[in-house]
Amino acid sequence: MQTQLVNSDCIKHLKTLDDNIFDSCVTDPPYHLTSIIKRFTNSTAAKGPLFNRLAKGFMGQKWDGGDIAFTTELWKEVYRVLKPGAVLLAFAATRNYHRMAVAVEDSGFEIFDMINWIYGSGFPKRKNYLKPAHEPIVMARKGVNPSLNIDDCRVELSKDDKLQEGLKRDGSKLDTTDISEAFNFKKLDREPGLGRYPANVIHDGLENEWARFFYCAKTSKKEKGNTKHPTVKPVSLMRYLVKLVTPKKGIVLDPFAGTGTTGEACILENKKYYLIEAEPSYFKDIETRLNRYGGLGIWFHF
């Protein structure tokens, strides 16, 4: 299969594809924050300006409405077109992650972990809300145990890392009866130079010594460019995720391509991509992003 970019409703298009053709799915679906508003706002409040503003979708984006990411219709199609053992990574909002996760699980996937992308630049939406500081990423597999590219995704050790077998960072003896503790250190010590074992947390870097192990900043204004898309993910983050779950020369599916960040990540990681995006207004952004590398591929409109 060649690299492709498709302008279509993702469910409609996925139904036209054969079974078992993609090696992974890395995607950022709509968060459907309006679904929370509609379910939990009483009829009196629903008549006010606050509800009317929020009901238009996240930052006024109509595609945030609906509930496509919460439906088994979508994830059953994703499950069908993935190869056995392939991994799905899908972002969600903290307040309704559970709705997407249940739909993913009910579609046949086994959820075997969750990655937390943690950042420090969020801001509370109201005075009585907590400051948003992470986004969960569901990690699910189709059937057999996936072969993650662990060694390719290790975090480099610095000159301050002086780990020796049987010792902790502070020099005290390692408790090898603690399975989790022993595993993380033992693997490092026996394969020096590969780096620290990757974790299910990705951090954007506060001034803490441990933060560098999970560093990934939010998208800068420079990286976003002129796009009006409100939820662009950083290329560095998408590169890491693509690399983690996709075999060499594999094909990555993204049913919600947005501005094409997954496609750019695939180009930089030497993977093929298959992007589906329903909103025509974002196709200029995708073309601008991917044409930097001559990697636009075959363009289809449905």
C-alpha positions in Angstrom: 0.0 0.0 0.0 1.3 3.5 -0.9 1.2 6.5 1.3 -2.2 8.2 1.0 -4.2 11.2 2.1 -8.0 10.9 2.1 -10.6 13.6 2.4 -13.6 11.7 3.7 -15.6 10.7 6.8 -13.4 8.2 8.5 -16.0 5.5 9.2 -17.4 5.7 5.7 -13.9 5.3 4.2 -12.7 2.6 6.6 -15.6 0.5 5.5 -14.1 0.4 2.0 -10.8 -1.0 3.1 -9.6 -4.6 3.4 -9.0 -6.4 6.7 -5.6 -6.5 8.4 -3.6 -3.9 6.4 -2.2 -1.4 8.9 0.7 -1.9 11.4 -0.5 0.6 13.9 -3.0 3.4 14.5 -1.8 6.7 16.1 -4.6 9.3 16.2 -6.0 12.3 18.0 -9.8 12.0 17.8 -12.2 14.8 18.7 -12.5 15.1 22.5 -16.3 15.8 22.3 -16.3 18.1 25.3 -19.7 19.3 24.2 -21.1 15.9 25.0 -20.4 16.6 28.7 -22.2 19.9 28.5 -25.2 18.3 26.8 -25.5 15.5 29.3 -25.0 17.4 32.5 -26.5 20.8 31.9 -30.1 21.3 33.1 -32.7 22.7 30.8 -32.7 26.2 32.5 -28.9 26.6 32.1 -29.1 25.3 28.6 -30.9 28.4 27.5 -28.0 30.7 28.7 -25.1 32.1 26.7 -22.5 29.9 28.4 -24.2 26.7 27.1 -24.7 28.2 23.7 -21.0 29.0 23.4 -19.8 25.6 24.7 -22.3 23.7 22.6 -20.5 25.0 19.4 -17.6 22.7 20.2 -14.1 23.2 21.5 -13.0 26.7 20.6 -16.0 26.9 18.2 -15.0 23.8 16.2 -18.1 21.9 14.9 -16.1 18.7 14.5 -15.8 18.5 18.3 -19.5 18.0 18.6 -21.1 14.6 18.2 -19.7 11.4 19.7 -17.8 9.5 17.0 -14.8 8.7 19.3 -17.3 7.2 21.8 -18.8 4.7 19.3 -18.0 1.1 18.6 -18.9 1.7 15.0 -15.6 3.6 14.6 -13.3 1.4 16.6 -14.6 -1.8 15.2 -13.6 -0.6 11.8 -10.2 0.5 13.1 -9.8 -3.0 14.7 -10.7 -4.7 11.5 -8.2 -2.9 9.3 -5.3 -3.3 11.8 -3.1 -6.4 11.5 -3.1 -8.9 14.4 -0.9 -7.6 17.2 -1.1 -4.0 16.0 -1.3 -1.3 18.6 -3.8 1.6 18.8 -2.8 4.9 20.5 -5.6 7.4 20.8 -5.7 10.7 22.7 -8.6 11.8 24.8 -9.7 14.4 27.3 -9.4 13.7 31.0 -13.1 14.3 31.7 -14.4 11.8 29.2 -11.5 9.4 28.5 -13.6 6.6 30.0 -16.2 6.9 27.3 -13.7 6.4 24.5 -11.8 3.7 26.4 -15.0 1.7 26.9 -15.9 2.0 23.2 -12.4 0.8 22.3 -12.6 -2.2 24.6 -16.1 -3.1 23.5 -14.9 -3.1 19.9 -12.6 -6.0 20.5 -9.4 -4.3 21.6 -7.5 -5.2 24.7 -6.5 -2.1 26.7 -3.1 -2.9 28.1 -1.9 0.5 29.3 -2.4 4.2 29.2 0.2 6.8 28.4 0.0 10.2 30.2 1.3 13.2 28.3 2.0 15.7 31.0 2.6 19.4 30.4 3.0 22.6 32.4 1.4 25.2 30.2 -2.3 24.5 30.6 -4.7 26.9 32.2 -8.0 26.4 34.1 -11.1 27.0 32.1 -12.9 28.4 35.2 -11.8 29.7 38.6 -13.2 26.6 40.4 -11.6 24.1 38.0 -8.2 22.5 38.3 -5.4 23.5 36.0 -5.2 21.0 33.1 -1.8 19.4 33.0 -2.1 16.0 31.2 -3.9 14.2 28.4 -4.4 10.5 28.5 -3.6 8.2 25.5 -5.3 4.9 25.4 -3.0 2.0 24.6 -4.8 -1.0 23.1 -3.8 -4.0 21.0 -5.5 -6.3 18.6 -5.0 -9.9 19.7 -1.5 -11.1 20.4 1.1 -9.4 22.4 2.6 -6.4 20.6 6.3 -6.0 19.9 7.0 -2.5 21.1 10.2 -0.8 20.0 11.5 -0.4 23.5 15.2 0.0 22.8 14.5 2.7 20.1 12.5 4.7 22.6 14.8 4.6 25.7 15.8 7.9 27.4 19.5 8.7 27.2 21.5 8.6 30.4 23.4 11.7 31.3 26.8 12.0 32.9 25.1 12.2 36.2 23.6 8.7 35.9 26.0 6.3 37.6 23.8 3.3 38.0 25.5 0.0 38.9 24.0 -3.4 39.2 22.5 -3.8 42.6 22.7 -0.1 43.5 20.2 2.7 43.3 21.0 6.3 42.2 21.8 7.3 45.8 24.2 4.4 46.2 22.0 2.3 48.5 21.4 -1.3 47.8 18.7 -2.3 45.3 15.9 -4.3 46.8 15.7 -7.1 44.2 12.5 -8.5 45.9 10.7 -5.4 44.5 9.9 -6.7 41.0 9.2 -3.3 39.4 12.3 -1.7 40.9 14.6 -4.6 40.0 13.3 -4.8 36.4 13.9 -1.1 35.7 17.5 -1.1 37.0 18.6 -4.6 36.0 17.8 -4.1 32.3 19.8 -0.8 32.3 22.8 -2.3 33.9 23.1 -5.2 31.6 22.8 -3.1 28.5 24.7 0.1 29.2 24.4 2.8 26.6 20.8 2.0 25.6 19.3 4.3 28.2 16.5 4.3 30.7 13.5 2.1 30.1 10.6 4.1 28.6 7.7 4.9 30.9 4.0 5.5 30.4 4.4 9.1 31.3 5.6 11.9 28.9 6.4 15.2 30.5 6.9 18.6 29.1 9.7 19.5 31.5 9.4 21.3 34.8 12.6 22.2 36.6 12.8 18.9 38.4 15.7 16.4 37.9 13.4 13.5 37.0 11.4 15.5 34.4 13.9 15.1 31.7 13.1 11.4 31.4 9.6 12.2 30.2 10.1 15.5 28.3 7.9 16.7 25.5 6.7 20.3 25.3 3.4 21.4 23.9 3.3 22.7 20.3 4.9 26.2 20.0 3.3 29.0 17.9 6.2 28.6 15.5 5.5 24.9 15.0 1.8 25.5 14.5 2.4 28.0 11.8 -0.7 29.6 10.3 -3.2 26.8 11.0 -6.4 27.6 12.8 -6.6 24.0 14.2 -6.8 24.4 18.0 -5.3 21.1 19.2 -2.1 20.5 17.1 0.2 18.0 18.8 4.0 18.4 18.8 5.8 16.5 16.1 8.4 15.3 18.7 5.6 13.6 20.6 4.0 12.0 17.6 7.4 10.8 16.4 8.0 9.1 19.7 4.5 7.4 19.6 4.8 6.3 16.0 8.3 4.9 16.7 7.1 3.1 19.8 4.3 1.1 18.3 5.2 0.7 14.6 7.5 -1.9 13.1 10.2 -0.8 10.6 8.7 0.1 7.2 5.2 -0.2 8.8 2.1 1.7 7.8 0.5 4.0 10.3 -3.3 4.7 10.2 -4.6 8.1 11.4 -8.4 8.4 10.9 -8.3 12.0 12.3 -5.4 13.6 10.5 -6.0 17.2 11.5 -3.0 19.2 10.2 -1.0 16.0 9.3 1.3 15.8 12.3 1.2 12.0 12.3 2.1 12.1 8.6 5.1 14.3 9.3 6.1 12.0 12.2 6.0 9.0 9.9 8.1 10.7 7.2 10.8 11.6 9.9 10.7 8.0 11.3 10.8 6.4 7.8 7.3 4.9 8.1 4.4 5.0 5.6 1.2 6.9 6.6 -2.5 6.6 5.7 -4.3 9.8 6.7 -8.0 10.4 6.7 -9.4 13.9 7.4 -13.0 15.0 7.0 -12.5 18.7 7.2 -11.5 20.2 3.9 -10.3 23.4 5.6 -7.3 21.5 7.1 -6.0 20.1 3.8 -4.0 23.2 3.1 -2.2 22.7 6.4 -1.6 19.0 5.7 -0.2 19.8 2.2 2.1 22.6 3.6 3.4 20.3 6.4 4.0 17.2 4.2 5.3 18.9 1.1 8.3 20.1 3.1 9.6 16.6 2.6 8.0 15.8 -0.7 5.8 13.3 1.1 2.2 14.2 0.3 1.6 10.9 -1.5 -1.6 10.0 -3.3 -4.6 12.4 -2.6 -8.1 11.1 -2.6 -11.4 12.9 -2.2 -14.6 11.0 -1.3 
